[in-house]
Amino acid sequence: MPASREHVPDQPLVAAPLPGSVPSEDRSCLGCPSCGSSHVAQVLGDNGGVSYVCTACGHSWS
C-alpha cells in the first residue's frame, strides 16, 4: 500500500524549467535592443531556433 501524503516529509515542490525556457530571473534582464522595452516575447525562429520580438515596437532579433 502506498504511503499517504501525511507520511511524506515537508519538502517544497519545485518545477523543473522547460527546455529552452528563460528563467524568470533572466527574463527581467531581457530587453529590446531597439527601444529598451522589457516587453519581449520568445518565438520559434525560421530554422527551429529561438527568436525574440518586442511587443512594444515590433522589433525582432535572434
ROKOLVEX-106402 format. One record per residue (C-alpha): residue in three letters; y, z, x. Coordinates in steps of 0.2 Angstrom, whole numbers, padded with zeros to 4 digits, always signed. Last residue first. Example, Ala and Ser with C-alpha at 12.3 -4.5 7.8 and 13.67 -1.06 7.14 Angstrom:
2
ser-0005+0036+0068/ala-0022+0039+0062/
end
This chain:
62
ser+0181-0163+0088/trp+0198-0167+0080/ser+0206-0169+0063/his+0224-0167+0057/gly+0226-0166+0039/cys+0242-0155+0039/ala+0237-0139+0031/thr+0218-0141+0028/cys+0216-0144+0047/val+0200-0153+0051/tyr+0187-0149+0063/ser+0172-0159+0070/val+0154-0154+0074/gly+0142-0167+0080/gly+0130-0177+0069/asn+0136-0194+0075/asp+0150-0196+0063/gly+0155-0177+0063/leu+0150-0164+0051/val+0165-0153+0046/gln+0172-0136+0051/ala+0188-0132+0041/val+0204-0126+0048/his+0218-0116+0040/ser+0224-0107+0056/ser+0239-0118+0057/gly+0246-0122+0074/cys+0253-0139+0068/ser+0244-0152+0079/pro+0232-0142+0089/cys+0226-0134+0073/gly+0220-0116+0076/leu+0204-0107+0080/cys+0207-0089+0085/ser+0203-0082+0068/arg+0186-0091+0068/asp+0181-0083+0085/glu+0180-0065+0077/ser+0171-0073+0062/pro+0158-0081+0072/val+0158-0100+0071/ser+0142-0107+0064/gly+0131-0119+0074/pro+0115-0111+0069/leu+0118-0098+0056/pro+0123-0081+0062/ala+0110-0067+0059/ala+0113-0055+0045/val+0114-0037+0050/leu+0107-0024+0038/pro+0112-0006+0044/gln+0097+0005+0048/asp+0093+0021+0038/pro+0074+0024+0041/val+0062+0017+0029/his+0052+0029+0019/glu+0063+0028+0004/arg+0062+0009+0004/ser+0044+0011-0001/ala+0029+0009+0011/pro+0017-0005+0007/met+0000+0000+0000/
end
